[in-house]
Amino acid sequence: MRLLALHGFRLYSEAVTEIRFGTDGWRGVIAEDFTFANASIVAHAIARYVVRGEDARKGMIVGYDHRYASDRIAAAVAEVSSASGTPVWLADKPCPTPTISFLVKHQNAAGGIVITASHNPYRWNGIKYKASYGSSALPSIVAQIEKELEVVLQKGVPPLPPQKELIHSLEPRAPYLEALEKLVDWKRLRGAKLRFIFDPMHGSAAGLLPELFRRNGIPCDEIRGTRDPRFGGVHPEPIEPHIEALRQAVVKGKYDAGFCADGDGDRIGAIDRSGAFVNPHQIFALLVWHLAGTRNLAGDIAKTFSVTKLIDKLAAKFGRKLHEVPIGFKYICELMLEQDILIGGEESGGIGTSLYLPERDATVSALFLAELMAWHGKSLGELLAALHAEFGEFHYGRVDLELRPSQKEKVIVHFADGRLSRILDLPIVRREDLDGIKLYLDETGWVMVRASGTENVLRIYSETAKAETTQRVLETVTQIVHNL
């Protein structure tokens, strides 16, 4: 048992479970490992890093989402941060993670903390750290924070008393919206006479995209825009089946498209006017086509290991170098900071562009999708059909299996050791292990297994030229996993 006395609020006595940073911060189950005490320990480690690794005089931005007690955790985190003598600007209302990223960069702050578990189920909460450049902490920064965390945990370094005079209130949305309004051609959008609907899934992006569209004379309604810490009983992840409400709204209201954001507003999903789901791979491909092709903007393209091979073909068509990195937007961000990367994206719907920040942002992605539709006078479905006609069809699928950590390790070893020679009647022609294990199946596609960095989940990904083949591959690999 570890006894932690936090100045300014109640005393907590509880076991400190293992605290590990995943692909984007730390997450845990509320009241089990995500507690006030543990959140304050993480905040203390971050504050120690900021004092040692950044110019702490520039201050910290602290924000929070719509989850249970996120506002109270944020206030506690602000107090812990202020105890180090660092000025803190605490958001006065919930806001998306990308808003805090923007404000860190806009205000030239030392860094930012967001209380959120992103797309995780409602029982989870977490802490994301945003570095001074306005995006995910690089692996090198995460390593330093983890060292400070080790000091706090092993040596029991207590926080100093908070310096409440250093905590200031901040309205987060106005400067963010002002910056986003400069990204697209509003005259072209108005001329297209399009109607949109937005679904923030009861998350903290509520109201933002409709506000931008309405300011500029473009109809945009919203569903599931109220705060609900249970997210209406669905996971706040903008993929099927969780966006069925948006599909029904698009079809019933005869909208030209529907856009969807995850719980903290950094991942995007979309529905075509026909009611068809537009998956994150397709969205990323459309945005590459728009920015590198239609708008002919300069820069390379980056993608994570699990993203569609359609991006490879688009990069080749537009003469752009393609960079492939491990899963986690922090790796995309690292490239965007070091090289001229026009656009980078990941399988989960997180997409960043050099026109804005090296950061994922569902609202920015939705704006660019709307601009693409206006530019060509076509629906998302028609635009995808044009891509398929030129490059062939790419059908992607994913299955998530809940497994114990030891089971996940056993699966990875099995797929890596070379004993498996084919899936269905498709020979395995090569393996890659950049992140998880990817098996290439003849010339038709690939399948990949990877352990989640934040949950007790094994993810199985596949892509082939036919939807039915992809489904059969996923079913076969799932059965192999269950048989191990």
C-alpha positions as CSV (number, residue, x, y, z in Angstrom):
1,M,0.0,0.0,0.0
2,R,1.1,3.5,-0.8
3,L,-0.2,6.5,1.2
4,L,-0.4,9.7,-0.8
5,A,-1.3,13.0,0.8
6,L,-2.3,15.6,-1.8
7,H,-2.3,19.2,-0.6
8,G,-5.6,21.0,-1.2
9,F,-7.8,17.9,-1.4
10,R,-8.7,14.7,0.5
11,L,-6.2,12.0,1.5
12,Y,-6.0,8.9,-0.6
13,S,-4.7,5.5,0.6
14,E,-4.7,2.8,-2.0
15,A,-2.5,0.4,-3.9
16,V,-0.6,2.0,-6.8
17,T,-1.0,-0.3,-9.7
18,E,1.5,-0.4,-12.6
19,I,1.4,2.8,-14.6
20,R,2.5,2.4,-18.2
21,F,2.4,4.8,-21.1
22,G,0.8,3.3,-24.2
23,T,0.7,4.7,-27.8
24,D,-0.6,8.1,-26.5
25,G,-0.3,8.5,-22.8
26,W,-1.7,6.5,-19.9
27,R,-5.2,5.1,-19.5
28,G,-6.9,3.0,-16.8
29,V,-10.3,1.8,-15.6
30,I,-12.0,4.5,-13.5
31,A,-11.9,3.7,-9.7
32,E,-9.6,0.7,-10.3
33,D,-6.3,2.0,-11.6
34,F,-7.4,5.4,-12.8
35,T,-7.9,7.2,-9.5
36,F,-7.2,10.7,-8.3
37,A,-4.1,9.5,-6.5
38,N,-2.7,7.8,-9.6
39,A,-3.6,10.6,-11.9
40,S,-1.8,13.0,-9.6
41,I,1.3,10.7,-9.6
42,V,1.4,10.9,-13.4
43,A,0.8,14.7,-13.3
44,H,3.7,15.0,-10.8
45,A,6.0,13.0,-13.1
46,I,5.0,15.2,-16.1
47,A,5.6,18.4,-14.0
48,R,9.0,17.1,-13.0
49,Y,9.8,16.5,-16.7
50,V,8.6,20.0,-17.7
51,V,10.8,21.6,-15.1
52,R,13.8,19.6,-16.2
53,G,13.2,19.3,-20.0
54,E,11.3,22.3,-21.0
55,D,11.0,26.0,-20.2
56,A,8.5,25.7,-17.4
57,R,8.1,29.5,-17.2
58,K,6.0,29.2,-20.4
59,G,3.4,27.3,-18.5
60,M,1.1,24.4,-19.0
61,I,-2.3,24.1,-20.6
62,V,-4.7,21.6,-19.0
63,G,-7.9,20.4,-20.6
64,Y,-10.5,17.6,-20.1
65,D,-13.2,15.7,-21.9
66,H,-16.8,14.6,-21.1
67,R,-16.0,11.5,-19.0
68,Y,-16.8,11.0,-15.3
69,A,-15.0,13.4,-13.1
70,S,-12.6,14.6,-15.9
71,D,-13.1,18.2,-14.8
72,R,-12.3,17.4,-11.2
73,I,-9.2,15.3,-12.2
74,A,-8.1,18.2,-14.4
75,A,-8.4,20.6,-11.5
76,A,-6.3,18.3,-9.3
77,V,-3.7,17.9,-12.1
78,A,-3.5,21.7,-12.4
79,E,-2.8,22.0,-8.7
80,V,0.0,19.3,-8.9
81,S,1.5,21.1,-11.9
82,S,1.4,24.5,-10.2
83,A,3.2,23.0,-7.2
84,S,6.4,22.9,-9.3
85,G,6.2,26.7,-9.8
86,T,4.8,26.3,-13.3
87,P,2.0,28.6,-14.5
88,V,-1.1,26.6,-15.5
89,W,-4.0,27.6,-17.8
90,L,-7.0,25.4,-17.0
91,A,-9.8,25.1,-19.6
92,D,-13.1,26.5,-18.3
93,K,-15.1,23.9,-20.3
94,P,-14.6,20.5,-21.9
95,C,-12.8,20.6,-25.2
96,P,-11.3,18.1,-27.7
97,T,-7.7,17.0,-27.3
98,P,-6.6,18.8,-30.5
99,T,-7.8,22.1,-29.0
100,I,-5.3,21.7,-26.2
101,S,-2.6,20.7,-28.7
102,F,-3.4,23.9,-30.7
103,L,-3.4,26.1,-27.6
104,V,0.0,24.7,-26.5
105,K,1.5,25.8,-29.8
106,H,-0.5,29.0,-30.1
107,Q,0.5,30.2,-26.6
108,N,4.0,28.9,-26.9
109,A,3.4,26.9,-23.7
110,A,5.9,24.3,-22.3
111,G,3.3,21.5,-22.8
112,G,-0.3,20.4,-22.2
113,I,-2.2,17.7,-20.3
114,V,-5.6,16.4,-21.4
115,I,-7.8,14.2,-19.1
116,T,-9.3,11.8,-21.6
117,A,-9.4,8.1,-22.6
118,S,-10.0,9.0,-26.2
119,H,-12.1,6.3,-27.9
120,N,-12.0,3.8,-25.0
121,P,-15.2,2.6,-23.4
122,Y,-16.9,4.8,-20.8
123,R,-15.3,2.9,-17.8
124,W,-11.9,4.2,-18.8
125,N,-10.1,7.5,-18.4
126,G,-6.6,8.7,-18.9
127,I,-4.0,11.3,-19.4
128,K,-2.5,12.5,-22.6
129,Y,0.6,14.7,-22.6
130,K,1.0,17.2,-25.5
131,A,4.5,18.5,-26.1
132,S,5.5,22.1,-26.8
133,Y,5.2,21.7,-30.6
134,G,1.5,20.9,-30.2
135,S,1.2,17.1,-30.6
136,S,1.9,13.7,-29.1
137,A,5.0,13.3,-27.0
138,L,7.9,11.8,-29.0
139,P,9.2,8.5,-27.7
140,S,12.2,10.3,-26.3
141,I,10.0,12.6,-24.2
142,V,7.8,9.6,-23.1
143,A,11.0,7.9,-21.9
144,Q,12.0,10.9,-19.8
145,I,8.5,11.2,-18.3
146,E,8.7,7.5,-17.4
147,K,12.0,8.0,-15.7
148,E,10.4,10.8,-13.6
149,L,7.5,8.5,-12.9
150,E,9.9,5.8,-11.6
151,V,11.4,8.4,-9.3
152,V,8.0,9.4,-7.9
153,L,6.9,5.9,-7.4
154,Q,10.1,4.2,-6.0
155,K,11.3,7.1,-3.9
156,G,7.9,8.3,-2.8
157,V,8.6,11.9,-3.8
158,P,5.7,13.9,-2.4
159,P,4.2,16.9,-4.3
160,L,4.8,20.3,-2.9
161,P,1.8,22.5,-1.8
162,P,-0.1,23.8,-4.9
163,Q,0.5,27.5,-5.8
164,K,-3.1,28.3,-6.7
165,E,-2.2,31.9,-7.7
166,L,-0.4,30.3,-10.7
167,I,-3.6,28.6,-12.0
168,H,-5.6,30.7,-14.5
169,S,-8.9,30.0,-16.3
170,L,-8.8,29.7,-20.1
171,E,-11.6,29.7,-22.7
172,P,-10.3,27.1,-25.1
173,R,-12.6,27.1,-28.2
174,A,-12.5,30.6,-29.7
175,P,-8.8,30.8,-30.8
176,Y,-9.1,27.2,-32.0
177,L,-12.1,27.8,-34.2
178,E,-10.4,31.0,-35.5
179,A,-7.4,29.0,-36.7
180,L,-9.5,26.2,-38.3
181,E,-11.6,28.7,-40.2
182,K,-8.5,29.7,-42.3
183,L,-7.9,26.2,-43.6
184,V,-10.4,25.7,-46.4
185,D,-12.1,27.5,-49.3
186,W,-15.4,28.6,-47.9
187,K,-16.5,30.3,-51.1
188,R,-16.2,27.0,-53.0
189,L,-18.0,25.2,-50.1
190,R,-20.9,27.6,-50.1
191,G,-21.2,27.4,-53.9
192,A,-21.5,23.6,-53.7
193,K,-24.8,23.8,-51.8
194,L,-24.0,20.8,-49.6
195,R,-25.7,19.8,-46.3
196,F,-23.9,18.0,-43.5
197,I,-24.6,16.4,-40.2
198,F,-22.1,15.9,-37.4
199,D,-22.0,13.2,-34.7
200,P,-19.5,13.9,-31.8
201,M,-20.8,10.7,-30.1
202,H,-21.5,12.6,-26.9
203,G,-17.8,13.6,-26.8
204,S,-16.0,16.8,-26.3
205,A,-15.9,17.8,-30.0
206,A,-19.6,18.7,-29.7
207,G,-20.7,21.9,-31.4
208,L,-17.4,22.8,-33.1
209,L,-17.9,21.6,-36.7
210,P,-21.5,22.9,-36.9
211,E,-20.3,26.2,-35.6
212,L,-17.6,26.5,-38.3
213,F,-20.1,25.6,-41.0
214,R,-22.9,27.8,-39.8
215,R,-20.5,30.8,-39.5
216,N,-19.8,30.4,-43.2
217,G,-23.4,29.8,-44.4
218,I,-23.3,26.0,-44.8
219,P,-26.0,23.9,-43.2
220,C,-24.8,21.4,-40.6
221,D,-26.9,19.7,-38.0
222,E,-25.7,17.7,-35.0
223,I,-26.8,14.5,-33.2
224,R,-25.5,13.1,-29.9
225,G,-24.1,16.5,-29.0
226,T,-25.0,16.5,-25.3
227,R,-22.6,15.4,-22.6
228,D,-23.1,11.8,-21.6
229,P,-20.3,10.1,-19.6
230,R,-21.7,6.7,-20.8
231,F,-21.6,7.8,-24.4
232,G,-25.2,6.7,-25.1
233,G,-24.2,3.1,-24.4
234,V,-21.8,2.7,-27.3
235,H,-18.0,3.0,-27.5
236,P,-17.1,6.5,-28.6
237,E,-15.0,5.2,-31.5
238,P,-16.1,6.4,-35.0
239,I,-16.3,3.0,-36.7
240,E,-19.1,0.4,-37.2
241,P,-21.2,-0.5,-35.4
242,H,-20.9,2.5,-33.1
243,I,-21.9,5.1,-35.7
244,E,-25.2,3.5,-36.6
245,A,-27.1,6.5,-35.3
246,L,-25.2,8.7,-37.7
247,R,-26.0,6.4,-40.6
248,Q,-29.7,6.5,-39.9
249,A,-29.6,10.3,-39.5
250,V,-27.8,10.8,-42.8
251,V,-30.3,8.6,-44.8
252,K,-33.4,10.0,-43.0
253,G,-32.3,13.6,-43.4
254,K,-31.0,13.2,-46.9
255,Y,-27.7,14.8,-46.0
256,D,-24.8,14.9,-48.4
257,A,-22.5,13.4,-45.8
258,G,-22.2,12.8,-42.1
259,F,-19.0,13.2,-40.1
260,C,-18.2,11.6,-36.8
261,A,-15.5,12.2,-34.1
262,D,-14.4,10.0,-31.3
263,G,-14.7,10.8,-27.6
264,D,-11.9,13.4,-27.5
265,G,-12.2,14.7,-31.1
266,D,-9.0,13.5,-32.7
267,R,-10.3,10.6,-34.8
268,I,-12.7,10.8,-37.7
269,G,-15.3,8.6,-39.3
270,A,-17.8,9.3,-42.1
271,I,-21.0,8.2,-43.7
272,D,-21.8,8.7,-47.4
273,R,-25.1,10.1,-48.5
274,S,-26.1,6.5,-49.5
275,G,-25.7,5.4,-45.9
276,A,-22.4,3.6,-46.6
277,F,-19.7,3.7,-44.0
278,V,-16.5,5.4,-45.1
279,N,-13.7,3.8,-43.1
280,P,-10.6,5.6,-41.8
281,H,-8.4,4.1,-44.6
282,Q,-10.7,5.4,-47.2
283,I,-10.8,8.8,-45.5
284,F,-7.0,9.0,-45.4
285,A,-6.8,8.0,-49.1
286,L,-9.3,10.7,-50.1
287,L,-7.4,13.3,-48.2
288,V,-4.1,12.3,-49.8
289,W,-5.8,12.5,-53.1
290,H,-7.2,15.9,-52.3
291,L,-4.1,17.6,-50.8
292,A,-1.3,15.9,-52.8
293,G,-3.4,15.6,-56.0
294,T,-6.2,18.1,-56.4
295,R,-4.5,20.9,-54.5
296,N,-1.0,19.7,-55.5
297,L,0.6,20.7,-52.2
298,A,4.2,19.8,-51.6
299,G,5.4,17.2,-49.1
300,D,5.9,13.5,-48.5
301,I,3.3,11.1,-47.1
302,A,3.5,9.1,-43.9
303,K,1.4,6.2,-42.6
304,T,1.4,3.7,-39.8
305,F,2.1,-0.1,-40.3
306,S,-1.6,-1.1,-40.4
307,V,-2.8,1.4,-43.0
308,T,-4.1,0.4,-46.5
309,K,-1.8,-0.2,-49.4
310,L,-3.9,2.2,-51.4
311,I,-1.8,5.0,-49.8
312,D,1.3,3.4,-51.4
313,K,-0.3,3.6,-54.9
314,L,-1.4,7.2,-54.3
315,A,2.1,8.2,-53.2
316,A,3.6,6.7,-56.3
317,K,1.1,8.4,-58.6
318,F,1.9,11.8,-57.1
319,G,5.6,11.2,-57.0
320,R,5.8,11.5,-53.2
321,K,8.1,9.6,-50.9
322,L,6.1,7.3,-48.6
323,H,7.3,6.7,-45.0
324,E,5.9,3.8,-42.9
325,V,6.2,3.8,-39.2
326,P,5.1,1.8,-36.1
327,I,1.5,2.2,-34.8
328,G,1.0,5.3,-32.8
329,F,0.6,8.9,-34.0
330,K,3.7,9.9,-32.0
331,Y,5.8,8.2,-34.8
332,I,3.9,10.2,-37.5
333,C,4.5,13.4,-35.4
334,E,8.2,12.7,-35.1
335,L,8.5,12.5,-38.9
336,M,6.4,15.6,-39.4
337,L,8.8,17.5,-37.1
338,E,11.9,16.3,-38.8
339,Q,10.9,16.2,-42.5
340,D,8.5,17.8,-45.0
341,I,5.5,15.6,-44.5
342,L,2.3,16.9,-46.2
343,I,0.0,14.4,-44.5
344,G,0.3,11.5,-42.2
345,G,-2.3,9.1,-41.0
346,E,-3.1,5.9,-39.0
347,E,-5.6,3.1,-39.2
348,S,-7.7,4.4,-36.4
349,G,-8.8,7.6,-38.2
350,G,-6.1,10.0,-36.8
351,I,-4.8,12.2,-39.6
352,G,-2.5,15.2,-39.4
353,T,-1.3,17.7,-42.0
354,S,1.5,20.3,-42.4
355,L,-1.2,22.9,-43.2
356,Y,-2.1,22.9,-39.5
357,L,-0.3,21.0,-36.8
358,P,1.5,17.6,-36.6
359,E,-1.5,16.4,-34.8
360,R,-4.7,14.4,-35.3
361,D,-7.9,16.4,-35.5
362,A,-11.3,15.1,-36.6
363,T,-12.7,18.6,-37.2
364,V,-9.8,19.5,-39.5
365,S,-10.2,16.2,-41.4
366,A,-14.0,16.8,-41.8
367,L,-13.3,20.3,-43.2
368,F,-10.9,18.9,-45.8
369,L,-13.4,16.1,-46.8
370,A,-16.1,18.7,-47.3
371,E,-13.8,20.8,-49.4
372,L,-12.9,17.8,-51.5
373,M,-16.6,17.1,-52.2
374,A,-17.2,20.7,-53.1
375,W,-14.1,20.8,-55.4
376,H,-15.3,17.9,-57.5
377,G,-19.1,18.2,-57.0
378,K,-19.3,14.5,-56.0
379,S,-20.3,12.5,-52.9
380,L,-17.8,10.6,-50.8
381,G,-19.1,7.3,-52.4
382,E,-18.6,8.7,-55.9
383,L,-15.1,9.8,-55.0
384,L,-14.2,6.4,-53.6
385,A,-15.6,4.8,-56.8
386,A,-13.2,6.9,-58.8
387,L,-10.3,5.8,-56.7
388,H,-11.2,2.2,-57.0
389,A,-11.6,2.5,-60.8
390,E,-8.0,3.8,-61.1
391,F,-6.2,1.8,-58.4
392,G,-8.3,-1.3,-57.8
393,E,-10.3,-2.3,-54.7
394,F,-9.0,-2.5,-51.2
395,H,-11.2,-4.1,-48.6
396,Y,-10.0,-3.8,-45.0
397,G,-11.3,-5.3,-41.8
398,R,-10.3,-5.6,-38.1
399,V,-11.2,-7.9,-35.2
400,D,-10.4,-7.2,-31.6
401,L,-10.0,-10.2,-29.2
402,E,-9.7,-9.8,-25.4
403,L,-6.8,-11.9,-24.3
404,R,-4.5,-12.1,-21.3
405,P,-1.0,-10.6,-21.7
406,S,0.5,-14.1,-21.7
407,Q,-1.9,-15.2,-24.5
408,K,-1.1,-12.2,-26.6
409,E,2.6,-13.0,-26.4
410,K,2.0,-16.6,-27.4
411,V,0.0,-15.5,-30.5
412,I,2.7,-13.1,-31.7
413,V,5.4,-15.8,-31.3
414,H,3.2,-18.3,-33.3
415,F,2.8,-15.9,-36.2
416,A,6.4,-14.8,-36.2
417,D,8.2,-18.1,-36.1
418,G,7.6,-19.2,-39.7
419,R,5.7,-22.4,-39.1
420,L,2.5,-21.1,-40.6
421,S,2.9,-21.2,-44.4
422,R,-0.6,-20.1,-45.7
423,I,-3.9,-18.6,-44.7
424,L,-6.8,-20.3,-46.4
425,D,-5.4,-21.1,-49.9
426,L,-3.2,-18.0,-49.9
427,P,0.5,-18.6,-49.4
428,I,2.4,-16.4,-47.0
429,V,5.1,-14.8,-49.2
430,R,6.9,-12.7,-46.5
431,R,6.7,-11.4,-43.0
432,E,7.4,-8.0,-41.5
433,D,7.7,-7.1,-37.8
434,L,7.8,-3.3,-37.7
435,D,5.0,-3.4,-35.1
436,G,3.3,-6.7,-34.5
437,I,3.6,-9.3,-37.2
438,K,2.3,-8.7,-40.8
439,L,2.0,-11.6,-43.1
440,Y,1.7,-10.9,-46.9
441,L,-0.6,-13.2,-48.7
442,D,0.6,-13.8,-52.3
443,E,-0.2,-10.7,-54.2
444,T,-3.7,-10.2,-52.9
445,G,-3.2,-8.6,-49.5
446,W,-2.0,-9.0,-46.0
447,V,-3.0,-10.0,-42.4
448,M,-1.5,-8.6,-39.2
449,V,-1.6,-9.5,-35.5
450,R,-0.7,-6.9,-32.9
451,A,-1.1,-6.5,-29.1
452,S,-2.8,-3.2,-28.1
453,G,-0.6,-0.8,-26.2
454,T,-3.5,0.4,-23.9
455,E,-5.9,-2.6,-23.5
456,N,-5.8,-6.4,-22.9
457,V,-6.6,-6.8,-26.6
458,L,-5.1,-8.5,-29.6
459,R,-6.0,-6.8,-32.8
460,I,-6.2,-8.7,-36.1
461,Y,-6.1,-6.6,-39.3
462,S,-6.5,-7.7,-42.9
463,E,-6.8,-6.2,-46.3
464,T,-7.4,-7.9,-49.7
465,A,-9.0,-7.1,-53.0
466,K,-12.4,-8.6,-52.1
467,A,-14.5,-8.0,-49.0
468,E,-15.5,-11.7,-48.7
469,T,-11.8,-12.7,-48.8
470,T,-10.9,-10.2,-46.1
471,Q,-13.7,-11.6,-43.9
472,R,-12.6,-15.2,-44.4
473,V,-9.0,-14.3,-43.6
474,L,-10.1,-12.6,-40.3
475,E,-12.3,-15.5,-39.4
476,T,-9.5,-18.0,-40.1
477,V,-6.9,-16.1,-38.1
478,T,-9.3,-15.6,-35.2
479,Q,-9.8,-19.4,-35.1
480,I,-6.1,-20.0,-35.1
481,V,-5.7,-17.6,-32.2
482,H,-8.5,-19.4,-30.2
483,N,-6.9,-22.8,-30.9
484,L,-3.5,-21.8,-29.5
